[in-house]
């Protein structure tokens, strides 16, 4: 039982590359199909970032950046050292 729970937690926290997501959830495909105005800022930022980092998808990285800076304007105005 403990091993099952441990394995379930690992699986839930494991990184799944965007290319392995269902097509309708992928940022680029959603952009092409539905237009930029329908996408969340994190999906738009994921498209700009192109790739994630250290087991984090580009969309998750976009969410983290937006959580830190709160807006695209604040991100744009942030010093490069950040």
N, CA, C and O atoms as CSV, one atom per row, in Angstrom:
chain,resi,resn,atom,element,x,y,z
A,1,UNK,N,N,0.817,-1.186,0.000
A,1,UNK,CA,C,0.000,0.000,0.000
A,1,UNK,C,C,0.864,1.256,0.000
A,1,UNK,O,O,0.617,2.177,-0.778
A,2,UNK,N,N,1.889,1.302,0.877
A,2,UNK,CA,C,2.774,2.462,0.938
A,2,UNK,C,C,3.498,2.664,-0.390
A,2,UNK,O,O,3.651,3.793,-0.856
A,3,UNK,N,N,3.943,1.564,-0.996
A,3,UNK,CA,C,4.630,1.663,-2.282
A,3,UNK,C,C,3.701,2.195,-3.367
A,3,UNK,O,O,4.125,2.978,-4.217
A,4,UNK,N,N,2.443,1.777,-3.344
A,4,UNK,CA,C,1.473,2.267,-4.326
A,4,UNK,C,C,1.291,3.773,-4.199
A,4,UNK,O,O,1.257,4.489,-5.200
A,5,UNK,N,N,1.175,4.250,-2.959
A,5,UNK,CA,C,1.025,5.687,-2.732
A,5,UNK,C,C,2.276,6.443,-3.153
A,5,UNK,O,O,2.188,7.505,-3.770
A,6,UNK,N,N,3.419,5.905,-2.824
A,6,UNK,CA,C,4.691,6.533,-3.194
A,6,UNK,C,C,4.816,6.620,-4.713
A,6,UNK,O,O,5.203,7.658,-5.249
A,7,UNK,N,N,4.492,5.542,-5.396
A,7,UNK,CA,C,4.567,5.535,-6.856
A,7,UNK,C,C,3.558,6.505,-7.475
A,7,UNK,O,O,3.858,7.164,-8.470
A,8,UNK,N,N,2.381,6.588,-6.894
A,8,UNK,CA,C,1.364,7.518,-7.397
A,8,UNK,C,C,1.831,8.960,-7.236
A,8,UNK,O,O,1.616,9.778,-8.131
A,9,UNK,N,N,2.464,9.283,-6.115
A,9,UNK,CA,C,2.986,10.632,-5.891
A,9,UNK,C,C,4.085,10.961,-6.894
A,9,UNK,O,O,4.107,12.054,-7.460
A,10,UNK,N,N,4.991,10.023,-7.111
A,10,UNK,CA,C,6.069,10.242,-8.078
A,10,UNK,C,C,5.502,10.495,-9.462
A,10,UNK,O,O,5.950,11.396,-10.171
A,11,UNK,N,N,4.522,9.702,-9.841
A,11,UNK,CA,C,3.915,9.838,-11.158
A,11,UNK,C,C,3.204,11.181,-11.299
A,11,UNK,O,O,3.292,11.824,-12.345
A,12,UNK,N,N,2.507,11.600,-10.260
A,12,UNK,CA,C,1.782,12.874,-10.286
A,12,UNK,C,C,2.742,14.055,-10.377
A,12,UNK,O,O,2.411,15.074,-10.983
A,13,UNK,N,N,3.916,13.931,-9.788
A,13,UNK,CA,C,4.893,15.015,-9.787
A,13,UNK,C,C,5.892,14.921,-10.927
A,13,UNK,O,O,6.744,15.798,-11.072
A,14,UNK,N,N,5.805,13.875,-11.739
A,14,UNK,CA,C,6.778,13.716,-12.809
A,14,UNK,C,C,6.454,14.655,-13.960
A,14,UNK,O,O,5.298,15.006,-14.197
A,15,UNK,N,N,7.476,15.041,-14.651
A,15,UNK,CA,C,7.355,15.970,-15.771
A,15,UNK,C,C,6.932,15.221,-17.029
A,15,UNK,O,O,7.529,14.209,-17.396
A,16,UNK,N,N,5.909,15.727,-17.670
A,16,UNK,CA,C,5.470,15.189,-18.960
A,16,UNK,C,C,5.734,16.270,-19.994
A,16,UNK,O,O,5.146,17.349,-19.913
A,17,UNK,N,N,6.601,16.010,-20.961
A,17,UNK,CA,C,6.891,17.017,-21.981
A,17,UNK,C,C,5.623,17.447,-22.720
A,17,UNK,O,O,4.717,16.642,-22.937
A,18,UNK,N,N,5.569,18.717,-23.102
A,18,UNK,CA,C,4.393,19.247,-23.794
A,18,UNK,C,C,4.084,18.432,-25.043
A,18,UNK,O,O,2.915,18.241,-25.378
A,19,UNK,N,N,5.105,17.951,-25.733
A,19,UNK,CA,C,4.859,17.166,-26.954
A,19,UNK,C,C,4.056,15.897,-26.677
A,19,UNK,O,O,3.467,15.322,-27.592
A,20,UNK,N,N,4.032,15.456,-25.408
A,20,UNK,CA,C,3.273,14.270,-25.026
A,20,UNK,C,C,1.889,14.600,-24.466
A,20,UNK,O,O,1.129,13.692,-24.130
A,21,UNK,N,N,1.553,15.884,-24.363
A,21,UNK,CA,C,0.227,16.298,-23.907
A,21,UNK,C,C,-0.785,16.028,-25.005
A,21,UNK,O,O,-0.419,15.898,-26.173
A,22,UNK,N,N,-2.057,15.943,-24.638
A,22,UNK,CA,C,-3.074,15.819,-25.680
A,22,UNK,C,C,-3.043,17.098,-26.508
A,22,UNK,O,O,-2.804,18.185,-25.983
A,23,UNK,N,N,-3.284,16.957,-27.792
A,23,UNK,CA,C,-3.073,18.055,-28.728
A,23,UNK,C,C,-3.814,19.334,-28.345
A,23,UNK,O,O,-3.264,20.426,-28.488
A,24,UNK,N,N,-5.032,19.221,-27.867
A,24,UNK,CA,C,-5.819,20.415,-27.549
A,24,UNK,C,C,-5.248,21.200,-26.366
A,24,UNK,O,O,-5.607,22.362,-26.176
A,25,UNK,N,N,-4.368,20.592,-25.571
A,25,UNK,CA,C,-3.764,21.260,-24.414
A,25,UNK,C,C,-2.416,21.887,-24.734
A,25,UNK,O,O,-1.895,22.660,-23.930
A,26,UNK,N,N,-1.842,21.573,-25.888
A,26,UNK,CA,C,-0.533,22.100,-26.244
A,26,UNK,C,C,-0.656,23.571,-26.644
A,26,UNK,O,O,-1.526,23.926,-27.440
A,27,UNK,N,N,0.211,24.428,-26.095
A,27,UNK,CA,C,0.097,25.863,-26.367
A,27,UNK,C,C,0.126,26.237,-27.850
A,27,UNK,O,O,-0.732,27.004,-28.288
A,28,UNK,N,N,1.059,25.737,-28.626
A,28,UNK,CA,C,1.152,26.115,-30.048
A,28,UNK,C,C,-0.074,25.676,-30.841
A,28,UNK,O,O,-0.599,26.426,-31.664
A,29,UNK,N,N,-0.513,24.468,-30.583
A,29,UNK,CA,C,-1.678,23.962,-31.299
A,29,UNK,C,C,-2.925,24.764,-30.944
A,29,UNK,O,O,-3.743,25.069,-31.813
A,30,UNK,N,N,-3.067,25.103,-29.665
A,30,UNK,CA,C,-4.206,25.904,-29.230
A,30,UNK,C,C,-4.151,27.300,-29.861
A,30,UNK,O,O,-5.187,27.852,-30.233
A,31,UNK,N,N,-2.962,27.864,-29.982
A,31,UNK,CA,C,-2.792,29.166,-30.625
A,31,UNK,C,C,-3.246,29.112,-32.080
A,31,UNK,O,O,-3.999,29.972,-32.536
A,32,UNK,N,N,-2.789,28.109,-32.795
A,32,UNK,CA,C,-3.141,27.981,-34.212
A,32,UNK,C,C,-4.628,27.716,-34.411
A,32,UNK,O,O,-5.238,28.240,-35.343
A,33,UNK,N,N,-5.201,26.911,-33.546
A,33,UNK,CA,C,-6.609,26.533,-33.699
A,33,UNK,C,C,-7.563,27.624,-33.217
A,33,UNK,O,O,-8.576,27.889,-33.863
A,34,UNK,N,N,-7.246,28.259,-32.085
A,34,UNK,CA,C,-8.197,29.148,-31.423
A,34,UNK,C,C,-7.813,30.621,-31.404
A,34,UNK,O,O,-8.655,31.471,-31.113
A,35,UNK,N,N,-6.565,30.938,-31.708
A,35,UNK,CA,C,-6.115,32.328,-31.678
A,35,UNK,C,C,-5.528,32.725,-30.339
A,35,UNK,O,O,-5.826,32.120,-29.309
A,36,UNK,N,N,-4.686,33.753,-30.367
A,36,UNK,CA,C,-3.966,34.204,-29.171
A,36,UNK,C,C,-4.899,34.705,-28.078
A,36,UNK,O,O,-4.613,34.534,-26.893
A,37,UNK,N,N,-6.009,35.321,-28.464
A,37,UNK,CA,C,-6.909,35.901,-27.458
A,37,UNK,C,C,-7.561,34.853,-26.563
A,37,UNK,O,O,-8.091,35.195,-25.506
A,38,UNK,N,N,-7.532,33.589,-26.965
A,38,UNK,CA,C,-8.155,32.535,-26.162
A,38,UNK,C,C,-7.182,31.869,-25.192
A,38,UNK,O,O,-7.597,31.087,-24.336
A,39,UNK,N,N,-5.894,32.172,-25.322
A,39,UNK,CA,C,-4.882,31.499,-24.502
A,39,UNK,C,C,-4.604,32.251,-23.214
A,39,UNK,O,O,-4.689,33.478,-23.152
A,40,UNK,N,N,-4.270,31.486,-22.196
A,40,UNK,CA,C,-3.838,32.089,-20.936
A,40,UNK,C,C,-2.459,32.716,-21.140
A,40,UNK,O,O,-1.741,32.364,-22.075
A,41,UNK,N,N,-2.103,33.638,-20.266
A,41,UNK,CA,C,-0.779,34.248,-20.357
A,41,UNK,C,C,0.328,33.212,-20.205
A,41,UNK,O,O,1.380,33.328,-20.833
A,42,UNK,N,N,0.093,32.202,-19.373
A,42,UNK,CA,C,1.127,31.178,-19.178
A,42,UNK,C,C,1.346,30.375,-20.465
A,42,UNK,O,O,2.477,29.993,-20.767
A,43,UNK,N,N,0.279,30.117,-21.221
A,43,UNK,CA,C,0.438,29.404,-22.497
A,43,UNK,C,C,1.143,30.285,-23.518
A,43,UNK,O,O,1.990,29.797,-24.267
A,44,UNK,N,N,0.811,31.575,-23.563
A,44,UNK,CA,C,1.496,32.485,-24.480
A,44,UNK,C,C,2.976,32.596,-24.125
A,44,UNK,O,O,3.834,32.592,-25.007
A,45,UNK,N,N,3.266,32.693,-22.844
A,45,UNK,CA,C,4.652,32.756,-22.410
A,45,UNK,C,C,5.378,31.448,-22.707
A,45,UNK,O,O,6.563,31.467,-23.042
A,46,UNK,N,N,4.700,30.330,-22.592
A,46,UNK,CA,C,5.303,29.027,-22.927
A,46,UNK,C,C,5.722,28.988,-24.391
A,46,UNK,O,O,6.766,28.426,-24.723
A,47,UNK,N,N,4.922,29.577,-25.263
A,47,UNK,CA,C,5.265,29.620,-26.685
A,47,UNK,C,C,6.523,30.453,-26.893
A,47,UNK,O,O,7.397,30.083,-27.677
A,48,UNK,N,N,6.613,31.576,-26.189
A,48,UNK,CA,C,7.800,32.432,-26.301
A,48,UNK,C,C,9.026,31.725,-25.734
A,48,UNK,O,O,10.103,31.779,-26.328
A,49,UNK,N,N,8.871,31.064,-24.593
A,49,UNK,CA,C,9.996,30.379,-23.951
A,49,UNK,C,C,10.492,29.194,-24.777
A,49,UNK,O,O,11.687,28.897,-24.788
A,50,UNK,N,N,9.575,28.521,-25.466
A,50,UNK,CA,C,9.843,27.360,-26.319
A,50,UNK,C,C,10.183,26.080,-25.575
A,50,UNK,O,O,9.808,24.999,-26.030
A,51,UNK,N,N,10.875,26.162,-24.455
A,51,UNK,CA,C,11.270,24.947,-23.747
A,51,UNK,C,C,11.278,25.195,-22.244
A,51,UNK,O,O,11.441,26.327,-21.788
A,52,UNK,N,N,11.102,24.140,-21.499
A,52,UNK,CA,C,11.135,24.237,-20.051
A,52,UNK,C,C,12.546,24.095,-19.529
A,52,UNK,O,O,13.519,24.296,-20.256
A,53,UNK,N,N,12.644,23.746,-18.263
A,53,UNK,CA,C,13.944,23.648,-17.624
A,53,UNK,C,C,13.867,22.680,-16.454
A,53,UNK,O,O,12.893,22.689,-15.702
A,54,UNK,N,N,14.875,21.854,-16.297
A,54,UNK,CA,C,15.003,20.972,-15.132
A,54,UNK,C,C,13.720,20.228,-14.780
A,54,UNK,O,O,13.282,20.262,-13.630
A,55,UNK,N,N,13.118,19.561,-15.750
A,55,UNK,CA,C,11.929,18.764,-15.486
A,55,UNK,C,C,10.661,19.578,-15.328
A,55,UNK,O,O,9.677,19.079,-14.784
A,56,UNK,N,N,10.659,20.825,-15.792
A,56,UNK,CA,C,9.498,21.699,-15.706
A,56,UNK,C,C,9.109,22.084,-17.130
A,56,UNK,O,O,9.955,22.518,-17.912
A,57,UNK,N,N,7.839,21.927,-17.463
A,57,UNK,CA,C,7.398,22.276,-18.814
A,57,UNK,C,C,7.487,23.786,-19.030
A,57,UNK,O,O,7.553,24.554,-18.070
A,58,UNK,N,N,7.491,24.201,-20.285
A,58,UNK,CA,C,7.521,25.627,-20.607
A,58,UNK,C,C,6.305,26.334,-20.024
A,58,UNK,O,O,6.413,27.472,-19.568
A,59,UNK,N,N,5.149,25.675,-20.030
A,59,UNK,CA,C,3.951,26.302,-19.465
A,59,UNK,C,C,4.075,26.473,-17.951
A,59,UNK,O,O,3.713,27.522,-17.419
A,60,UNK,N,N,4.577,25.468,-17.261
A,60,UNK,CA,C,4.783,25.585,-15.813
A,60,UNK,C,C,5.799,26.675,-15.505
A,60,UNK,O,O,5.624,27.441,-14.558
A,61,UNK,N,N,6.849,26.745,-16.293
A,61,UNK,CA,C,7.841,27.792,-16.118
A,61,UNK,C,C,7.196,29.163,-16.345
A,61,UNK,O,O,7.476,30.111,-15.611
A,62,UNK,N,N,6.340,29.267,-17.352
A,62,UNK,CA,C,5.599,30.496,-17.595
A,62,UNK,C,C,4.742,30.883,-16.404
A,62,UNK,O,O,4.684,32.055,-16.034
A,63,UNK,N,N,4.075,29.907,-15.800
A,63,UNK,CA,C,3.255,30.174,-14.607
A,63,UNK,C,C,4.111,30.691,-13.458
A,63,UNK,O,O,3.725,31.628,-12.758
A,64,UNK,N,N,5.260,30.082,-13.271
A,64,UNK,CA,C,6.147,30.503,-12.183
A,64,UNK,C,C,6.640,31.936,-12.403
A,64,UNK,O,O,6.698,32.734,-11.467
A,65,UNK,N,N,6.986,32.243,-13.631
A,65,UNK,CA,C,7.445,33.601,-13.960
A,65,UNK,C,C,6.319,34.603,-13.719
A,65,UNK,O,O,6.540,35.655,-13.121
A,66,UNK,N,N,5.123,34.281,-14.181
A,66,UNK,CA,C,3.990,35.184,-13.975
A,66,UNK,C,C,3.640,35.339,-12.497
A,66,UNK,O,O,3.256,36.426,-12.067
A,67,UNK,N,N,3.768,34.278,-11.724
A,67,UNK,CA,C,3.525,34.377,-10.286
A,67,UNK,C,C,4.541,35.297,-9.614
A,67,UNK,O,O,4.218,36.004,-8.660
A,68,UNK,N,N,5.753,35.279,-10.116
A,68,UNK,CA,C,6.791,36.128,-9.545
A,68,UNK,C,C,6.583,37.592,-9.930
A,68,UNK,O,O,6.682,38.472,-9.074
A,69,UNK,N,N,6.294,37.866,-11.209
A,69,UNK,CA,C,6.221,39.245,-11.701
A,69,UNK,C,C,4.802,39.806,-11.782
A,69,UNK,O,O,4.627,41.018,-11.910
A,70,UNK,N,N,3.811,38.964,-11.711
A,70,UNK,CA,C,2.388,39.344,-11.670
A,70,UNK,C,C,1.810,39.851,-12.995
A,70,UNK,O,O,0.590,39.838,-13.154
A,71,UNK,N,N,2.627,40.292,-13.944
A,71,UNK,CA,C,2.110,40.749,-15.238
A,71,UNK,C,C,3.228,40.705,-16.273
A,71,UNK,O,O,4.411,40.660,-15.934
A,72,UNK,N,N,2.831,40.721,-17.536
A,72,UNK,CA,C,3.825,40.761,-18.610
A,72,UNK,C,C,4.559,42.102,-18.604
A,72,UNK,O,O,5.750,42.160,-18.908
A,73,UNK,N,N,3.855,43.171,-18.261
A,73,UNK,CA,C,4.499,44.494,-18.193
A,73,UNK,C,C,5.594,44.501,-17.134
A,73,UNK,O,O,6.694,44.994,-17.382
A,74,UNK,N,N,5.301,43.956,-15.959
A,74,UNK,CA,C,6.306,43.902,-14.895
A,74,UNK,C,C,7.480,43.020,-15.311
A,74,UNK,O,O,8.629,43.331,-14.996
A,75,UNK,N,N,7.209,41.949,-15.999
A,75,UNK,CA,C,8.263,41.082,-16.512
A,75,UNK,C,C,9.125,41.844,-17.512
A,75,UNK,O,O,10.353,41.759,-17.476
A,76,UNK,N,N,8.476,42.587,-18.402
A,76,UNK,CA,C,9.199,43.374,-19.399
A,76,UNK,C,C,10.090,44.434,-18.751
A,76,UNK,O,O,11.163,44.747,-19.268
A,77,UNK,N,N,9.651,44.978,-17.634
A,77,UNK,CA,C,10.382,46.044,-16.958
A,77,UNK,C,C,11.428,45.516,-15.976
A,77,UNK,O,O,12.205,46.294,-15.424
A,78,UNK,N,N,11.451,44.209,-15.757
A,78,UNK,CA,C,12.404,43.617,-14.800
A,78,UNK,C,C,13.824,43.714,-15.361
A,78,UNK,O,O,14.032,43.561,-16.565
A,79,UNK,N,N,14.800,43.969,-14.484
A,79,UNK,CA,C,16.191,43.984,-14.930
A,79,UNK,C,C,16.614,42.607,-15.437
A,79,UNK,O,O,16.121,41.589,-14.951
A,80,UNK,N,N,17.502,42.569,-16.388
A,80,UNK,CA,C,17.957,41.297,-16.968
A,80,UNK,C,C,18.570,40.367,-15.950
A,80,UNK,O,O,18.498,39.150,-16.118
A,81,UNK,N,N,19.169,40.891,-14.901
A,81,UNK,CA,C,19.800,40.036,-13.897
A,81,UNK,C,C,18.823,39.137,-13.166
A,81,UNK,O,O,19.225,38.129,-12.586
A,82,UNK,N,N,17.528,39.491,-13.185
A,82,UNK,CA,C,16.521,38.662,-12.529
A,82,UNK,C,C,16.199,37.493,-13.392
A,82,UNK,O,O,15.367,36.663,-13.023
